[in-house]
Amino acid sequence: MTESSSRSGRKDIGTLIVASLFIGLGLVTLYDVTTYSDRDSVVFPSFVAYALIFCSVLVIIASWLRPSQHNGFGSGDWWRRLLLVATMLAGCFVMPLIGFLPATAIAFAGGLVAARHEGWDARSAIVFAASGVFIMAGFYALFRFALGVPLP
């Protein structure tokens, strides 16, 4: 069996699983927006859901047309992946209770710690914290004022 024929039989399982989950989340979001009473609030989540479904379908098609020898999960530190997902979920769950900016700060800080492979020093912590404040304030301003999305 040649290498190309052995590659054609393997599918990128991790990618297929995640893309399928994203399609499911997009469909759940589309179902959820049908209960919104304010039609203006439906536009942004619907657009994101359709984009998520469309891109996930493209990923699945690409994975089937060009299978990878890797399973899609890769190697690396699992604690970083778990920390990223946990802080993003924590931010989502506490957002209705504490508001957009503090919840975003939780998700940003967890993502930053998970992504920073180098060591920490005072200068890098200050630079990243200041950058985070500007990024979060920018997203708040974008959603609140430019897009008119009501935030908790």
C-alpha positions in Angstrom: 0.0 0.0 0.0 1.4 3.4 -1.0 1.6 6.4 1.3 -1.1 8.3 -0.6 -3.5 5.4 -0.5 -3.0 4.9 3.2 -3.6 8.6 3.8 -6.8 8.5 1.8 -8.3 6.0 4.3 -7.6 8.1 7.4 -9.8 11.0 8.4 -9.0 13.8 10.7 -11.2 12.6 13.5 -10.6 15.5 15.9 -11.4 18.1 13.2 -14.6 16.2 12.2 -15.8 16.1 15.8 -15.1 19.7 16.6 -16.6 20.9 13.3 -19.7 18.8 13.9 -20.1 20.2 17.4 -19.9 23.8 16.0 -22.6 22.9 13.5 -24.7 21.7 16.4 -24.0 24.9 18.3 -25.0 27.0 15.3 -28.2 25.1 15.0 -29.0 25.5 18.7 -28.3 29.3 18.3 -30.6 29.6 15.3 -33.3 27.8 17.3 -32.8 30.0 20.3 -33.1 33.3 18.4 -36.6 32.3 17.3 -37.7 33.1 20.9 -36.3 36.7 20.9 -39.0 39.3 20.9 -36.8 42.1 19.7 -36.0 41.6 16.0 -32.9 43.8 16.2 -31.4 41.4 18.7 -31.7 38.5 16.2 -29.4 39.8 13.5 -26.0 39.4 15.1 -26.4 36.0 16.7 -28.1 34.7 13.5 -25.3 35.9 11.3 -22.7 34.4 13.6 -24.6 31.1 13.7 -24.9 30.9 9.9 -21.2 31.8 9.5 -20.2 29.1 12.1 -22.3 26.5 10.3 -21.0 27.5 6.8 -17.3 27.5 7.9 -17.7 24.2 9.8 -19.3 22.5 6.7 -16.3 23.8 4.6 -13.9 22.3 7.2 -15.7 18.9 7.0 -15.6 19.0 3.2 -11.9 19.9 3.2 -11.2 17.2 5.8 -12.9 14.6 3.6 -11.2 15.7 0.4 -7.8 16.0 1.9 -7.5 13.7 4.9 -4.6 14.3 7.3 -2.4 11.7 8.9 -2.9 13.5 12.3 -6.0 12.9 14.4 -6.6 16.7 14.9 -6.0 16.7 18.6 -2.3 17.2 18.4 0.2 17.2 21.2 0.8 19.8 23.8 -0.2 20.7 27.3 -3.8 19.6 28.1 -4.0 21.9 31.1 -3.7 24.9 28.7 -6.6 23.7 26.6 -8.7 22.9 29.7 -7.9 26.3 31.2 -8.9 28.1 28.0 -12.2 26.3 27.7 -13.0 26.6 31.4 -12.4 30.3 31.6 -14.4 30.9 28.4 -17.3 28.9 29.9 -16.9 30.7 33.2 -17.1 34.0 31.5 -20.3 33.0 29.7 -21.9 31.7 32.9 -21.1 34.7 35.0 -21.8 37.4 32.4 -25.5 37.8 33.3 -24.5 38.2 37.0 -21.4 40.5 36.8 -21.7 42.1 33.4 -19.8 42.1 30.1 -16.5 43.7 31.1 -15.7 41.6 34.2 -16.7 38.4 32.5 -14.6 39.3 29.5 -11.7 40.0 31.8 -12.0 36.5 33.2 -12.0 34.9 29.8 -9.1 37.1 28.6 -7.0 36.4 31.6 -7.5 32.6 31.3 -6.8 32.7 27.6 -3.6 34.7 28.2 -2.3 32.4 30.9 -3.1 29.4 28.7 -1.4 30.9 25.6 1.7 32.3 27.3 4.5 29.7 27.1 7.3 32.0 28.1 7.8 33.0 31.7 6.1 36.0 33.3 7.8 39.1 34.6 6.4 42.4 35.8 6.9 44.2 32.5 5.1 41.6 30.4 2.3 41.3 32.9 1.7 45.1 32.8 1.9 45.2 29.0 -0.5 42.3 28.6 -2.9 43.7 31.2 -2.9 47.2 29.6 -3.4 45.6 26.2 -6.3 43.5 27.5 -8.0 46.6 29.0 -7.8 48.4 25.6 -9.0 45.3 23.7 -11.9 44.7 26.0 -12.9 48.4 26.1 -12.7 48.4 22.3 -15.0 45.4 22.0 -17.4 46.9 24.5 -17.5 50.1 22.5 -18.0 48.2 19.3 -20.9 46.1 20.5 -22.5 48.8 22.6 -22.2 51.9 20.5 -21.4 50.9 16.9 -23.5 47.7 16.6 -26.1 48.7 19.2 -26.0 45.3 20.8 -27.4 45.4 24.4 -24.9 44.1 26.8 -25.4 42.7 30.3 
